[in-house]
Amino acid sequence: MRKKGRVIAVEGSRATICFDSVETCERCEAKKYCQSSAPDHSVTAENHVGAMAGDEVYVEQTPGIGLAAASLLFGLPVVLALIGMIVGSRWNELRALILAVICFGLGLVIAKLLNNIIARRSAFLPRITEIIEREGS
């Protein structure tokens, strides 16, 4: 998906981009589920085009990358809980419940660690693809 936004800060090879939520939300697939009440929102994006604060830019995200990351992070604890329940059911219901809760907690810890790794990796960040208008031009 391609969005138009304005660079509000640059730090190294990354930039913070602010989007007007009215324009952005109308084209977003997740608009039904979003509870954002802010008039605008921002994201961190890879800045390999040399955009500076105040520039108007186009930002693109690889299709499906957000869905894949969310599925992994939210699905992992549930899958581990199910595995714990199945393994624990070999003994009795109480052990199945205890093992499911332990595996769910383990899944949450692993998901948190994976989230930290994903947040630092450039492959998961959107990218600035084009500078539309330079500040002061």
Secondary structure, 3 states (H helix, E strand, C coil): CEEEEEEEEEECCEEEEEEEHHHHHHCCCCCCCCCCCCCEEEEEEECCCCCCCCCEEEEECCCCHHHHHHHHHHHHHHHHHHHHHHHHCCCCHHHHHHHHHHHHHHHHHHHHHHHHHHHHCHHHCCEEEEEEECCCC
